[in-house]
Amino acid sequence: MYVINLFKDWGGHIFSICGIIGGLFMYYRHDKIIKKQEKFLNELQIKQIKKAEEQELQAKVECNIIHNEKGIRRIRFYNSGHADARNVRIEIVNESSLNGVLLLGMWGPYDLITSRNGYREERMLLTEGHTDALQLRIIWDDSFGKDRSILQSPQL
């Protein structure tokens, strides 16, 4: 009888206290999860900001082949990056195995190819049975670093 009377008198208080303790436990657990997610998102934002800052310092020099008349090609070296490319050098990797390709002009080095709209063009003549593609290594300096390069194989 005593236990039943004790439960009748204090049961509501005991359940209230258990509810408060459970609520506090869930609050702190949820708060810990939220803080962990915020930390992860902050680190991700910092990485994205650093990547964007790095891209602002980088040039990206590439090339395209432009088909003119039969047997005449122009190759356009252009900068699609955010920074100016300086001291641009062109290496023809497969120069020893080029057949039927006559390269005209100096093919660099170029002092500067400006960002976004800057380009330089060179010409070449092709004869029957020419090699299918050029293998070029384009090397340049920019605000991000020196001797940055890309390897491309444009189709002739």
ZINOR-V72861 format. One record per residue. RES is the residue in one small letter. SS is DSSP state (H for helix, E for strand, C for the rest). PSI is psi in whole degrees, 0 to 359 (none if undefined). Layout:
# ZINOR-V72861
res:ss:psi
RES:SS:PSI
RES:SS:PSI
This chain:
# ZINOR-V72861
res:ss:psi
m:C:323
y:H:319
v:H:320
i:H:319
n:H:321
l:H:317
f:H:322
k:H:320
d:H:318
w:H:356
g:H:315
g:H:320
h:H:319
i:H:315
f:H:323
s:H:315
i:H:317
c:H:319
g:H:319
i:H:315
i:H:317
g:H:319
g:H:316
l:H:317
f:H:312
m:H:322
y:H:311
y:H:323
r:H:314
h:H:319
d:H:320
k:H:318
i:H:316
i:H:316
k:H:323
k:H:317
q:H:320
e:H:318
k:H:315
f:H:315
l:H:321
n:H:317
e:H:320
l:H:318
q:H:319
i:H:317
k:H:318
q:H:321
i:H:316
k:H:319
k:H:319
a:H:320
e:H:320
e:H:319
q:H:329
e:H:336
l:C:354
q:C:138
a:C:158
k:C:102
v:E:128
e:E:179
c:E:155
n:E:149
i:E:131
i:E:122
h:E:122
n:C:229
e:C:172
k:C:123
g:C:356
i:E:129
r:E:148
r:E:142
i:E:127
r:E:121
f:E:119
y:E:159
n:E:110
s:C:7
g:C:183
h:C:342
a:C:162
d:C:143
a:E:128
r:E:154
n:E:56
v:E:124
r:E:144
i:E:125
e:E:128
i:E:106
v:C:318
n:C:33
e:H:323
s:H:339
s:H:14
l:C:127
n:C:132
g:C:22
v:E:121
l:E:113
l:E:126
l:E:145
g:C:185
m:C:334
w:C:49
g:E:181
p:E:150
y:E:133
d:E:319
l:E:136
i:E:113
t:C:161
s:C:154
r:C:296
n:C:358
g:C:141
y:E:163
r:E:148
e:E:145
e:E:164
r:E:160
m:E:154
l:E:141
l:E:141
t:C:173
e:C:139
g:C:24
h:C:161
t:C:146
d:C:326
a:E:154
l:C:147
q:C:112
l:E:139
r:E:121
i:E:124
i:E:138
w:E:166
d:E:145
d:C:186
s:C:340
f:C:325
g:C:174
k:C:153
d:C:42
r:E:148
s:E:164
i:E:146
l:E:125
q:E:153
s:C:77
p:C:141
q:E:136
l:C:none
